[in-house]
């Protein structure tokens, strides 16, 4: 049982024993500050603090010192045994020419290897070799250069103190690494650089000649001389082109431009949008001009984000991109990074706080039982860590005065909290703070669990601080902040997703997968409809919102929060939305009682009094055929034609849709094809 599960079980037991008095302490109309103060007085917390401190101290003490720490498979610690097992699996896969399996196994070995040791260098070199075999030249070259940087100091040390057998292992790894670097450079047509590397390899043979037997020396010299001869010979004009990577990209290098340029005041939004406020819809977005189908109207980086534990080994912790050849965290085995920039950014901010206790801050998906830690816990932790600049401190937190003032003003959620902070204080935290919590509508049990979770997050923070205990006023303020965002994220956070295309089915067998969650202040202004006029998709952690059909000037921009009229009946949708988001849906689909997909007409119904328009019918038939051909191209890896055909066909069908009537099945299909094309241009993995 996890530390959190144990805490919550004890609190629920106490709540049952005291005949609901404890529940009453957390019920509305008490403020978040009062609930936070009450949660910090729970008698179960001292045991939780001790347990978390023991976890953090064990993580820090074990580090690089022990060969095989107990529980390394579950705690996120480095593990020499786990590294060796992964390398052995990779060798078996490579022998069977299963290069992708070898890469995945070696990536696991790199995550578990202790920083700077031989196993890490061997795993990097082996993965670079496998990437080279798959013609992933750039990724392979990066791995091989890192392996070389690690191996050269180890070779010097082995000259002085290591055994001949270890030196032999080092030498063979080093020589193969240099030869593979030369191969990568040859593939890039950087022949002069490749020749330099090969001559460095020849010099290395001379340096260790006394420690090599005659056979090994002759073999190494022969290989290098042959490679030098090939480089010096006639060169062909054609250069090999890299094949499609088995694990694809995020599309972060091809983010769309905003329609009409950026909005002057609304962060990450198009100038074609306008923010409005009214009593019924709250803050919301409308079209300030006609917005054509396909237009990008929001391109927003998250204020904070988190990955599911199961995705942290294969996706960059910092940008959420799928990664074929990730870099490890130097301290833990939980996470991966796409490159040095992302690793440096994470380690200098939020990951330095969460690294020792990450597996206490996020629970594996699929665990049953009401005691599981909510997936929103890590997201709330990161929101507060950024707003309060917790990752920047070395001692106990000294909270920014703006952060303190924000929470000490208007604790009863007055009007100031609902207004957008346009001053840019606290690195854009104002709009995040302003997101609604719906505290007044929550049950006492719900508030109790969230308050306990917020106190637990404060205990986690204390466990990684040098002093171990926060001042009472800071602890209470931070607990109230955690509680605020544990509530607001439940109805304002969005998923980070990707499309996975597997097996012979390719795109036909693709499926959307939720990677984690994120807080997008501007995206959260878009209200719900059971038939939305926009689609969201992820490029790394960036959320891109596009119009799926024409949005006329003055019309509200509408997203879908999950329940869609195509799948669920009206009352079922309204019940689900009321339970999670606490509003009664009155969109067109709910107001007019639209049928689900099975009940839709194939094409829009035409007024029976109107004359048949053969030209119009011929156009629709032509566009339908064009879409069909486009879909076939999409299945074969050519999405461009499908996207354009889908938008054209959908637009023509939209013109025939009567007000209040549901869209036709063909319009729905065209909109879905367009949304799929956009998703495939974002986070995508191919097996």
C-alpha positions as CSV (number, residue, x, y, z in Angstrom):
1,X,0.0,0.0,0.0
2,X,1.4,3.4,-0.9
3,X,1.9,6.1,1.6
4,X,-1.1,8.1,0.3
5,X,-3.4,5.1,0.3
6,X,-2.4,4.3,3.9
7,X,-3.1,7.9,4.9
8,X,-6.5,8.1,3.2
9,X,-7.6,4.7,4.6
10,X,-6.9,6.0,8.1
11,X,-8.7,9.2,7.5
12,X,-11.8,7.4,6.1
13,X,-11.8,5.1,9.1
14,X,-11.7,8.1,11.4
15,X,-14.5,9.8,9.5
16,X,-16.7,6.7,9.9
17,X,-16.0,6.4,13.6
18,X,-16.8,10.1,14.5
19,X,-20.3,9.9,13.0
20,X,-19.6,12.4,10.1
21,X,-18.2,15.2,12.3
22,X,-15.0,15.1,10.4
23,X,-16.9,15.4,7.1
24,X,-18.8,18.4,8.4
25,X,-15.5,20.2,9.1
26,X,-14.7,20.1,5.3
27,X,-18.1,20.9,4.0
28,X,-19.1,24.1,2.3
29,X,-19.4,27.0,3.1
30,X,-15.9,26.7,4.7
31,X,-13.2,28.3,2.6
32,X,-10.2,26.5,1.1
33,X,-7.9,28.2,3.6
34,X,-10.0,26.8,6.5
35,X,-10.1,23.4,4.9
36,X,-6.3,23.4,4.4
37,X,-5.7,24.4,8.0
38,X,-8.0,21.6,9.2
39,X,-6.3,19.1,7.0
40,X,-2.9,20.0,8.4
41,X,-4.2,19.2,11.9
42,X,-5.1,15.6,11.0
43,X,-3.5,13.3,13.6
44,X,-2.5,10.9,10.8
45,X,-0.1,13.3,9.1
46,X,2.9,12.8,11.4
47,X,3.2,9.2,10.3
48,X,2.8,10.3,6.6
49,X,5.6,12.9,7.0
50,X,8.0,10.3,8.5
51,X,7.2,7.7,5.8
52,X,7.8,10.3,3.0
53,X,11.0,11.5,4.6
54,X,12.3,7.9,4.8
55,X,11.5,7.5,1.1
56,X,13.3,10.7,0.1
57,X,16.3,9.9,2.3
58,X,16.6,6.3,1.0
59,X,16.6,7.7,-2.6
60,X,19.3,10.2,-1.8
61,X,21.5,7.9,0.2
62,X,21.3,5.0,-2.3
63,X,22.2,7.1,-5.4
64,X,25.5,5.8,-6.9
65,X,26.8,3.9,-3.8
66,X,25.0,0.5,-3.7
67,X,25.3,-2.2,-6.4
68,X,21.7,-3.3,-6.2
69,X,19.3,-1.3,-3.9
70,X,16.3,-3.2,-2.6
71,X,13.1,-2.5,-4.4
72,X,14.9,-0.8,-7.4
73,X,12.2,-2.1,-9.8
74,X,9.5,-0.2,-8.0
75,X,11.0,2.9,-6.5
76,X,12.6,4.6,-9.4
77,X,16.2,4.0,-8.2
78,X,19.1,3.2,-10.5
79,X,19.8,-0.5,-10.8
80,X,22.9,-2.3,-12.1
81,X,21.0,-5.6,-12.2
82,X,18.1,-4.1,-14.2
83,X,20.6,-2.5,-16.6
84,X,22.4,-5.8,-17.3
85,X,19.1,-7.6,-17.9
86,X,18.0,-5.0,-20.4
87,X,21.4,-5.1,-22.2
88,X,21.1,-8.9,-22.4
89,X,17.6,-8.6,-23.9
90,X,18.9,-6.1,-26.4
91,X,21.7,-8.4,-27.5
92,X,19.2,-11.2,-28.1
93,X,17.0,-8.8,-30.1
94,X,19.9,-7.5,-32.2
95,X,21.1,-11.0,-33.0
96,X,17.6,-11.7,-34.4
97,X,17.7,-8.4,-36.4
98,X,14.8,-7.0,-34.2
99,X,16.4,-3.5,-34.1
100,X,13.4,-1.7,-32.7
101,X,13.2,-4.2,-29.8
102,X,16.9,-3.7,-29.2
103,X,16.5,0.1,-29.1
104,X,13.6,-0.1,-26.6
105,X,15.6,-2.5,-24.3
106,X,18.7,-0.4,-24.5
107,X,16.7,2.7,-23.6
108,X,15.5,0.9,-20.5
109,X,19.2,0.0,-19.8
110,X,20.2,3.7,-20.1
111,X,17.5,4.8,-17.7
112,X,18.5,2.3,-15.0
113,X,22.3,2.7,-15.5
114,X,24.3,4.7,-13.1
115,X,25.5,7.9,-14.6
116,X,29.0,7.7,-16.1
117,X,29.6,4.0,-15.7
118,X,30.5,1.4,-18.3
119,X,27.0,0.0,-18.6
120,X,25.6,3.4,-19.6
121,X,28.3,3.8,-22.2
122,X,27.8,0.3,-23.6
123,X,24.0,0.8,-23.8
124,X,24.4,4.2,-25.6
125,X,26.8,2.7,-28.1
126,X,24.6,-0.3,-28.7
127,X,21.5,1.9,-29.2
128,X,23.5,4.1,-31.6
129,X,24.5,1.0,-33.6
130,X,20.8,-0.1,-33.8
131,X,19.7,3.3,-34.8
132,X,22.3,3.3,-37.6
133,X,21.0,0.0,-38.8
134,X,17.5,1.6,-39.1
135,X,19.1,4.6,-40.9
136,X,18.3,7.0,-38.1
137,X,21.6,8.7,-38.6
138,X,21.2,11.9,-36.5
139,X,19.8,10.1,-33.4
140,X,22.4,7.4,-33.8
141,X,25.2,9.9,-34.0
142,X,24.1,11.7,-30.9
143,X,24.1,8.4,-28.9
144,X,27.5,7.3,-30.3
145,X,29.1,10.6,-29.4
146,X,27.8,10.4,-25.9
147,X,29.1,6.9,-25.6
148,X,32.5,8.0,-26.8
149,X,32.6,10.8,-24.2
150,X,31.9,8.2,-21.5
151,X,34.3,5.5,-22.8
152,X,37.4,7.6,-23.2
153,X,37.8,8.5,-19.5
154,X,37.1,4.9,-18.6
155,X,39.8,3.7,-20.9
156,X,42.3,5.9,-19.2
157,X,41.3,4.6,-15.8
158,X,41.5,1.0,-16.9
159,X,45.1,1.6,-18.0
160,X,46.0,2.2,-14.4
161,X,43.8,0.0,-12.3
162,X,41.4,-2.3,-14.2
163,X,41.7,-5.9,-15.2
164,X,42.7,-7.0,-18.7
165,X,39.2,-8.5,-19.3
166,X,37.6,-5.2,-18.4
167,X,40.0,-3.3,-20.7
168,X,39.1,-5.7,-23.5
169,X,35.4,-5.0,-23.0
170,X,36.1,-1.3,-23.0
171,X,38.3,-1.5,-26.1
172,X,35.8,-3.5,-28.2
173,X,33.0,-1.0,-27.2
174,X,35.2,2.0,-27.9
175,X,36.4,0.7,-31.3
176,X,32.9,-0.2,-32.5
177,X,31.7,3.2,-31.3
178,X,34.3,5.0,-33.4
179,X,33.6,2.9,-36.5
180,X,29.8,3.6,-36.1
181,X,30.5,7.3,-35.7
182,X,32.4,7.2,-39.0
183,X,29.5,5.3,-40.6
184,X,27.1,8.0,-39.5
185,X,29.3,10.7,-40.9
186,X,29.7,8.9,-44.2
187,X,25.9,8.6,-44.4
188,X,25.8,12.4,-44.0
189,X,28.4,12.7,-46.7
190,X,30.8,14.3,-44.2
191,X,33.7,12.3,-45.5
192,X,36.5,14.4,-44.1
193,X,35.1,14.1,-40.6
194,X,34.6,10.4,-41.1
195,X,38.3,10.0,-42.2
196,X,39.4,12.0,-39.1
197,X,37.5,9.7,-36.8
198,X,38.9,6.6,-38.5
199,X,42.5,8.0,-38.1
200,X,41.7,8.6,-34.4
201,X,40.7,5.0,-34.2
202,X,44.0,3.9,-35.7
203,X,45.8,6.1,-33.1
204,X,43.8,4.5,-30.4
205,X,45.0,1.1,-31.6
206,X,48.5,2.2,-31.2
207,X,47.9,3.6,-27.7
208,X,46.6,0.2,-26.4
209,X,48.7,-2.0,-28.7
210,X,50.6,-3.5,-25.8
211,X,47.3,-4.7,-24.2
212,X,45.9,-6.3,-27.3
213,X,46.9,-9.7,-28.6
214,X,48.3,-9.9,-32.1
215,X,45.0,-11.2,-33.6
216,X,42.9,-8.4,-32.1
217,X,45.4,-5.8,-33.2
218,X,45.6,-7.1,-36.7
219,X,41.8,-7.4,-37.1
220,X,41.3,-3.8,-35.8
221,X,44.0,-2.4,-38.2
222,X,42.5,-4.3,-41.1
223,X,39.0,-3.0,-40.5
224,X,40.2,0.6,-40.2
225,X,42.4,0.5,-43.2
226,X,39.6,-1.0,-45.3
227,X,37.2,1.8,-44.2
228,X,39.9,4.4,-45.0
229,X,40.3,2.9,-48.5
230,X,36.6,3.0,-49.1
231,X,36.3,6.6,-48.1
232,X,39.2,7.6,-50.4
233,X,37.8,5.7,-53.4
234,X,35.2,7.0,-55.9
235,X,32.0,8.2,-54.4
236,X,28.5,7.8,-55.8
237,X,26.2,10.8,-56.1
238,X,23.2,9.2,-54.4
239,X,23.0,9.4,-50.6
240,X,20.9,7.0,-48.6
241,X,17.8,8.6,-47.3
242,X,16.6,7.9,-43.7
243,X,13.6,5.6,-43.5
244,X,10.6,6.6,-41.6
245,X,11.4,6.3,-37.9
246,X,9.5,3.5,-36.0
247,X,8.7,6.0,-33.3
248,X,7.6,9.2,-34.9
249,X,7.7,12.9,-33.9
250,X,5.5,15.4,-32.2
251,X,5.2,18.0,-35.0
252,X,6.6,20.6,-32.6
253,X,8.8,21.9,-35.4
254,X,5.7,22.6,-37.6
255,X,3.2,24.3,-35.4
256,X,0.5,26.1,-37.4
257,X,0.2,29.9,-37.6
258,X,-2.8,31.6,-35.9
259,X,-5.5,32.9,-38.2
260,X,-5.2,36.7,-38.4
261,X,-2.1,36.6,-36.2
262,X,-1.9,36.6,-32.4
263,X,-4.5,38.3,-30.3
264,X,-3.2,41.5,-28.6
265,X,-4.2,40.6,-25.1
266,X,-5.4,37.0,-25.1
267,X,-2.4,34.8,-24.7
268,X,-1.8,32.1,-27.5
269,X,-5.1,33.0,-29.2
270,X,-5.9,34.2,-32.7
271,X,-6.9,37.8,-33.3
272,X,-10.0,36.4,-34.9
273,X,-11.3,35.6,-31.4
274,X,-13.0,37.8,-28.8
275,X,-13.4,37.1,-25.1
276,X,-16.8,37.8,-23.6
277,X,-18.5,37.4,-20.2
278,X,-22.1,36.8,-19.3
279,X,-24.0,35.3,-16.4
280,X,-25.0,32.1,-18.2
281,X,-21.8,31.2,-20.0
282,X,-19.2,32.9,-17.8
283,X,-16.0,33.8,-19.7
284,X,-16.1,32.4,-23.2
285,X,-14.8,33.0,-26.7
286,X,-16.6,34.1,-29.8
287,X,-15.6,34.6,-33.4
288,X,-14.7,38.2,-34.1
289,X,-14.8,37.4,-37.8
290,X,-15.8,34.5,-40.0
291,X,-13.4,31.7,-39.2
292,X,-12.9,29.3,-42.1
293,X,-12.7,25.5,-41.5
294,X,-9.2,24.3,-40.8
295,X,-8.0,27.6,-39.2
296,X,-5.8,27.4,-36.1
297,X,-7.3,29.7,-33.5
298,X,-5.4,28.7,-30.4
299,X,-1.8,27.4,-30.2
300,X,-1.0,27.2,-26.5
301,X,1.9,25.9,-24.4
302,X,0.7,24.7,-21.0
303,X,1.2,26.5,-17.8
304,X,1.9,23.1,-16.2
305,X,1.5,19.5,-17.4
306,X,2.2,15.9,-16.3
307,X,2.6,12.5,-17.9
308,X,1.1,9.3,-16.8
309,X,3.7,7.1,-15.1
310,X,3.5,4.5,-17.8
311,X,4.4,7.1,-20.5
312,X,7.4,8.7,-18.7
313,X,9.9,6.1,-20.1
314,X,9.0,6.7,-23.7
315,X,8.0,10.4,-23.8
316,X,10.0,13.5,-22.9
317,X,9.1,14.5,-19.4
318,X,9.5,18.2,-20.3
319,X,7.9,18.5,-23.8
320,X,5.8,15.3,-23.9
321,X,7.1,14.3,-27.3
322,X,7.4,10.6,-28.1
323,X,11.2,9.8,-28.0
324,X,13.0,7.0,-29.9
325,X,16.3,7.5,-28.2
326,X,15.7,9.3,-24.9
327,X,18.2,10.7,-22.4
328,X,17.9,9.6,-18.8
329,X,17.6,11.5,-15.6
330,X,21.0,11.3,-13.9
331,X,19.4,10.5,-10.5
332,X,16.2,8.4,-11.1
333,X,15.1,5.7,-13.5
334,X,11.5,7.0,-13.9
335,X,11.8,9.5,-16.7
336,X,13.2,10.3,-20.1
337,X,14.1,13.4,-22.1
338,X,14.3,14.1,-25.8
339,X,17.5,16.1,-25.5
340,X,19.8,18.2,-23.3
341,X,17.7,21.3,-23.4
342,X,14.6,19.6,-22.1
343,X,16.6,17.7,-19.4
344,X,18.3,20.9,-18.3
345,X,15.0,22.8,-18.1
346,X,13.3,20.1,-16.0
347,X,16.2,19.5,-13.6
348,X,16.5,23.2,-13.0
349,X,12.9,23.6,-12.0
350,X,10.1,21.1,-11.2
351,X,11.9,17.8,-11.5
352,X,14.5,18.7,-8.9
353,X,11.6,18.8,-6.4
354,X,9.7,15.7,-7.5
355,X,12.6,13.4,-8.5
356,X,13.1,11.6,-5.1
357,X,9.3,11.1,-4.5
358,X,7.9,10.8,-8.1
359,X,6.4,7.4,-7.5
360,X,4.7,8.8,-4.4
361,X,3.3,11.7,-6.4
362,X,1.8,9.7,-9.3
363,X,0.1,6.3,-9.2
364,X,0.2,3.7,-12.0
365,X,-3.0,3.8,-14.1
366,X,-5.5,1.0,-13.7
367,X,-5.2,0.6,-9.9
368,X,-8.6,0.0,-8.4
369,X,-10.1,1.4,-5.2
370,X,-11.1,4.8,-4.0
371,X,-7.8,5.3,-2.2
372,X,-5.8,5.9,-5.3
373,X,-4.0,9.2,-5.7
374,X,-5.7,11.2,-8.3
375,X,-3.8,11.7,-11.6
376,X,-4.4,15.5,-11.0
377,X,-2.1,15.4,-7.9
378,X,1.1,15.8,-9.8
379,X,-0.4,18.4,-12.1
380,X,-1.6,20.4,-9.1
381,X,1.9,20.0,-7.5
382,X,3.5,21.4,-10.6
383,X,1.1,24.3,-11.0
384,X,1.9,25.5,-7.4
385,X,5.6,24.7,-7.7
386,X,5.8,27.1,-10.7
387,X,3.5,29.8,-9.3
388,X,5.4,29.8,-6.0
389,X,8.8,29.3,-7.6
390,X,9.5,26.3,-5.4
391,X,12.0,24.8,-7.9
392,X,14.2,27.9,-7.6
393,X,14.9,27.6,-3.9
394,X,17.7,25.7,-2.1
395,X,16.4,26.1,1.5
396,X,12.9,26.3,2.8
397,X,10.5,28.2,0.5
398,X,10.4,31.9,0.7
399,X,7.2,32.4,-1.2
400,X,6.9,35.4,-3.7
401,X,4.9,38.2,-2.1
402,X,2.6,38.4,-5.1
403,X,1.7,34.7,-4.5
404,X,1.0,35.3,-0.8
405,X,-1.1,38.4,-1.5
406,X,-3.1,36.6,-4.1
407,X,-4.2,33.9,-1.7
408,X,-4.8,36.3,1.2
409,X,-7.1,38.4,-0.8
410,X,-10.7,37.5,-1.3
411,X,-10.6,34.0,0.1
412,X,-14.3,33.6,-0.5
413,X,-13.8,33.6,-4.3
414,X,-15.1,37.2,-5.0
415,X,-15.1,39.0,-8.2
416,X,-11.4,39.7,-8.4
417,X,-10.7,36.0,-8.6
418,X,-13.0,35.7,-11.6
419,X,-11.3,38.5,-13.6
420,X,-8.4,37.7,-15.8
421,X,-5.1,38.9,-14.4
422,X,-3.7,41.1,-17.2
423,X,-0.6,42.2,-15.3
424,X,1.5,39.2,-16.1
425,X,2.4,38.7,-12.4
426,X,3.7,35.3,-11.3
427,X,4.7,34.2,-14.8
428,X,1.1,34.1,-16.1
429,X,-0.5,32.5,-13.0
430,X,-3.4,35.0,-12.9
431,X,-5.6,33.2,-15.4
432,X,-4.8,29.8,-13.9
433,X,-5.7,31.1,-10.4
434,X,-9.0,32.5,-11.8
435,X,-10.2,29.1,-13.0
436,X,-13.4,28.0,-11.2
437,X,-13.3,25.3,-8.5
438,X,-17.0,24.7,-7.8
439,X,-16.2,24.2,-4.1
440,X,-19.8,25.2,-3.2
441,X,-21.2,22.3,-5.3
442,X,-18.9,19.5,-4.0
443,X,-19.9,16.9,-1.4
444,X,-18.3,16.8,2.0
445,X,-16.6,13.5,1.1
446,X,-15.2,15.0,-2.1
447,X,-13.9,18.0,-0.2
448,X,-12.4,15.8,2.5
449,X,-10.5,13.7,0.0
450,X,-9.2,16.7,-1.9
451,X,-8.1,18.4,1.3
452,X,-6.3,15.3,2.5
453,X,-4.6,15.1,-0.9
454,X,-3.5,18.7,-0.6
455,X,-2.1,18.1,2.9
456,X,-0.3,15.1,1.5
457,X,1.3,17.2,-1.3
458,X,2.5,19.6,1.3
459,X,4.1,16.7,3.2
460,X,5.8,15.6,0.0
461,X,7.2,19.0,-0.5
462,X,8.5,19.1,3.1
463,X,10.2,15.7,2.6
464,X,12.5,17.0,-0.1
465,X,13.4,20.3,1.6
466,X,16.6,20.4,3.6
467,X,14.9,21.6,6.8
468,X,12.0,19.1,6.5
469,X,9.3,21.3,8.0
470,X,7.6,24.4,6.5
471,X,6.7,27.4,8.7
472,X,3.0,27.1,9.6
473,X,1.8,30.0,7.6
474,X,3.6,28.8,4.4
475,X,2.4,25.3,4.9
476,X,-1.2,26.4,5.2
477,X,-1.0,28.7,2.2
478,X,0.6,26.1,0.0
479,X,-2.0,23.5,1.1
480,X,-4.8,25.9,0.2
481,X,-3.1,26.4,-3.2
482,X,-2.9,22.6,-3.8
483,X,-6.5,22.3,-2.8
484,X,-7.6,25.0,-5.1
485,X,-6.0,23.4,-8.1
486,X,-7.0,19.8,-7.2
487,X,-10.6,21.2,-7.6
488,X,-10.0,23.5,-10.6
489,X,-8.1,20.9,-12.6
490,X,-11.0,18.4,-12.4
491,X,-13.0,20.7,-14.7
492,X,-10.4,22.8,-16.4
493,X,-7.5,20.5,-17.2
494,X,-7.1,18.9,-20.6
495,X,-5.5,15.7,-21.8
496,X,-2.3,15.5,-23.7
497,X,-2.7,12.8,-26.3
498,X,-1.1,11.0,-29.3
499,X,-2.1,8.7,-32.1
500,X,-0.6,5.2,-32.2
501,X,-0.5,3.4,-35.5
502,X,0.3,-0.2,-35.1
503,X,0.9,-3.4,-37.1
504,X,0.0,-3.9,-40.7
505,X,-3.2,-1.9,-40.2
506,X,-1.2,1.4,-40.0
507,X,-3.5,4.4,-39.8
508,X,-6.6,2.1,-40.2
509,X,-5.7,0.5,-36.9
510,X,-4.7,3.8,-35.2
511,X,-6.0,4.8,-31.8
512,X,-5.9,7.9,-29.7
513,X,-4.1,7.5,-26.3
514,X,-4.1,9.8,-23.4
515,X,-0.5,10.6,-22.2
516,X,-1.3,12.9,-19.3
517,X,-2.9,16.1,-18.4
518,X,-2.2,19.8,-18.8
519,X,-3.4,23.3,-17.7
520,X,-4.1,25.6,-20.7
521,X,-5.5,29.0,-19.4
522,X,-6.8,30.2,-22.8
523,X,-8.1,26.8,-24.1
524,X,-10.1,26.5,-20.8
525,X,-12.1,29.6,-21.9
526,X,-13.8,27.5,-24.6
527,X,-17.2,26.2,-23.5
528,X,-18.6,22.7,-24.2
529,X,-21.0,21.6,-26.9
530,X,-22.1,18.0,-27.7
531,X,-21.4,18.8,-31.4
532,X,-18.3,21.1,-31.2
533,X,-17.1,23.4,-33.9
534,X,-13.4,23.0,-33.0
535,X,-11.0,20.0,-32.5
536,X,-8.0,19.8,-30.1
537,X,-4.8,17.9,-30.7
538,X,-1.4,17.8,-29.2
539,X,2.0,18.6,-30.5
540,X,4.2,17.5,-27.7
541,X,2.6,19.3,-24.8
542,X,1.3,22.2,-27.0
543,X,-2.4,22.3,-27.5
544,X,-3.6,23.3,-31.0
545,X,-7.3,24.2,-31.5
546,X,-8.7,24.3,-35.1
547,X,-12.1,25.1,-36.5
548,X,-13.6,21.9,-37.9
549,X,-16.2,23.9,-39.9
550,X,-17.0,27.5,-40.7
551,X,-17.6,29.5,-37.4
552,X,-19.6,32.6,-38.4
553,X,-18.8,36.0,-36.9
554,X,-20.4,36.4,-33.5
555,X,-20.8,32.6,-33.0
556,X,-19.4,31.0,-29.8
557,X,-16.4,28.8,-30.2
558,X,-17.3,25.4,-28.7
559,X,-15.2,22.4,-27.7
560,X,-16.3,18.9,-26.5
561,X,-15.4,17.8,-23.0
562,X,-16.1,14.1,-23.6
563,X,-19.8,13.3,-23.9
564,X,-20.7,13.5,-27.6
565,X,-24.1,13.3,-29.2
566,X,-22.9,10.7,-31.7
567,X,-22.4,8.1,-28.9
568,X,-24.7,9.0,-26.0
569,X,-28.3,10.0,-25.5
570,X,-29.2,13.4,-24.3
571,X,-29.9,12.6,-20.6
572,X,-26.8,10.4,-20.3
573,X,-24.6,13.3,-21.7
574,X,-26.2,15.8,-19.4
575,X,-25.8,13.6,-16.3
576,X,-22.1,13.0,-17.1
577,X,-21.4,16.7,-17.7
578,X,-23.3,17.7,-14.5
579,X,-21.4,15.2,-12.4
580,X,-17.9,16.2,-13.5
581,X,-18.2,19.8,-14.8
582,X,-21.2,20.9,-12.7
583,X,-23.4,22.5,-15.4
584,X,-26.6,21.7,-17.3
585,X,-25.9,21.4,-21.0
586,X,-28.2,23.3,-23.3
587,X,-26.3,23.0,-26.6
588,X,-28.3,22.5,-29.8
589,X,-27.9,18.7,-29.6
590,X,-29.3,18.6,-26.1
591,X,-32.0,21.3,-26.7
592,X,-33.4,19.6,-29.8
593,X,-32.8,16.0,-28.8
594,X,-30.6,15.0,-31.7
595,X,-30.3,11.3,-32.3
596,X,-27.0,9.4,-32.1
597,X,-24.9,8.4,-35.1
598,X,-27.2,5.5,-36.1
599,X,-30.2,7.8,-36.4
600,X,-28.6,10.5,-38.6
601,X,-29.7,11.0,-42.2
602,X,-26.9,10.2,-44.6
603,X,-27.2,13.6,-46.3
604,X,-29.0,16.8,-45.2
605,X,-32.7,16.9,-45.6
606,X,-33.8,19.3,-48.3
607,X,-37.0,21.3,-48.1
608,X,-39.6,19.2,-50.0
609,X,-41.0,22.4,-51.6
610,X,-37.6,23.3,-53.1
611,X,-36.8,22.2,-56.6
612,X,-34.2,19.5,-57.0
613,X,-30.9,21.0,-57.7
614,X,-29.0,18.6,-60.0
615,X,-25.9,20.7,-60.0
616,X,-25.7,20.7,-56.3
617,X,-26.3,16.9,-56.2
618,X,-23.5,16.4,-58.7
619,X,-21.2,18.5,-56.7
620,X,-21.8,16.5,-53.5
621,X,-21.3,13.2,-55.4
622,X,-18.0,14.6,-56.8
623,X,-16.8,15.8,-53.3
624,X,-17.9,12.4,-51.8
625,X,-15.7,10.6,-54.3
626,X,-12.8,12.9,-53.7
627,X,-13.0,12.3,-50.0
628,X,-13.1,8.5,-50.6
629,X,-9.9,8.8,-52.6
630,X,-8.4,11.0,-50.0
631,X,-9.1,8.5,-47.3
632,X,-7.4,5.8,-49.3
633,X,-4.4,8.1,-49.6
634,X,-4.5,8.8,-45.9
635,X,-4.4,5.0,-45.2
636,X,-1.3,4.9,-47.4
637,X,0.4,7.7,-45.6
638,X,-0.7,10.7,-47.7
639,X,-2.9,12.8,-45.5
640,X,-2.9,16.1,-47.5
641,X,-5.5,15.2,-50.1
642,X,-7.8,13.7,-47.4
643,X,-7.7,16.9,-45.3
644,X,-8.5,19.2,-48.2
645,X,-11.3,16.9,-49.5
646,X,-12.8,16.6,-46.0
647,X,-12.9,20.3,-45.4
648,X,-14.4,21.0,-48.8
649,X,-17.1,18.3,-48.5
650,X,-18.0,19.2,-44.9
651,X,-18.3,22.9,-45.9
652,X,-20.7,22.1,-48.7
653,X,-22.8,19.9,-46.5
654,X,-22.8,22.5,-43.7
655,X,-24.4,25.0,-46.1
656,X,-27.4,22.7,-46.4
657,X,-27.9,22.0,-42.7
658,X,-31.0,23.6,-41.4
659,X,-31.0,25.5,-38.1
660,X,-31.7,23.2,-35.1
661,X,-31.3,20.1,-37.3
662,X,-28.5,17.6,-36.6
663,X,-25.7,17.4,-39.1
664,X,-25.8,14.6,-41.7
665,X,-23.8,11.4,-41.3
666,X,-21.6,12.4,-44.2
667,X,-20.8,15.8,-42.7
668,X,-19.8,14.1,-39.4
669,X,-17.6,11.6,-41.3
670,X,-15.8,14.5,-43.2
671,X,-15.2,16.4,-39.9
672,X,-13.8,13.2,-38.3
673,X,-11.4,12.7,-41.2
674,X,-10.1,16.2,-40.9
675,X,-9.7,15.9,-37.2
676,X,-7.8,12.6,-37.7
677,X,-5.4,14.3,-40.2
678,X,-4.6,17.0,-37.7
679,X,-4.0,14.5,-34.9
680,X,-1.7,12.4,-37.1
681,X,0.4,15.6,-37.7
682,X,0.9,16.0,-34.0
683,X,2.0,13.4,-31.5
684,X,2.3,10.1,-33.4
685,X,3.9,6.8,-32.8
686,X,4.3,4.1,-35.5
687,X,5.1,0.5,-34.4
